[in-house]
Amino acid sequence: MKEWHPTLNEKSIEDYVLGSNESVHQLCKQCGHAWEAQIVTRTIGGHGCRKRVHEEAAQEEFAQPPRLK
């Protein structure tokens, strides 16, 4: 996993199975946000940093001019 937290995980990445339901610490390489996630959601589900996703969505929302109905 590209965003494996280098100091908060007790075990090494090699000690886990790819589709494991165990939660581990992640560290976003773009914004520095740390969070816990199940390995399966990261490796198979493809989920990433929620903070960055929410920030990007908010920027897109405010970048669009308001629509008149």
N, C-alpha and C positions, 0 to 999 in steps of 0.2 A: 504494500500500500504506500502510495506516494506521500501521504500526509500522516504517517505514523508519528506520534509524539515521541521525541527522543529521550525524555526523562520521566514521564509520568506512568508509563507502563511497567508493571512488575516483571513481566516475562519478555523475552525476545520475540520478535515477529515470527521467527522460525518455529516457535513453540505452539503455534495456533494452526488450525485447519482452515482452509480457504472459505468454506461455507458455514463457519462456526456462528452460533448464536451468542457467543460471549461478547461482552462489551469491552472495548479498549479505548484509550485516549487518542484523539486525533489532533493535529495542529495544521490549520489552513496555511498553506505556503503563500497565499496572496494577501490575506488580511491579518494573520496572526491569531485568529480566534481559536481557542481550544475547546473541545467538546468530547463527550463520550458517545460512541456509536457501536452497534453490533457489527461484527466483521462482515456478516452476510449482506447487510445493507450497503456496505461500501464496496465489496468485491463483486457481488452479483447484482445488487440493486442499482449500483452506480450513483448513490446519493452522495452529496458533498456537503460543503459548509453552508449551513442554513442561514447564518448571519449574512454571508456574502450574497446569497440568493435573495434574501429579503431586501438588502440594501440596493441591489441591482434592480429589483422589481419596483422599489420606491422611486428610484431615479428615473426609470422609464415612465412611470405614472406621472411624475411631475414635469417631465420633459415634453409631454404631449400637451398641446393647447386644449383647453376645456371644450367639450362638445355641447352645442346648443341642441335642445330637443324640441 
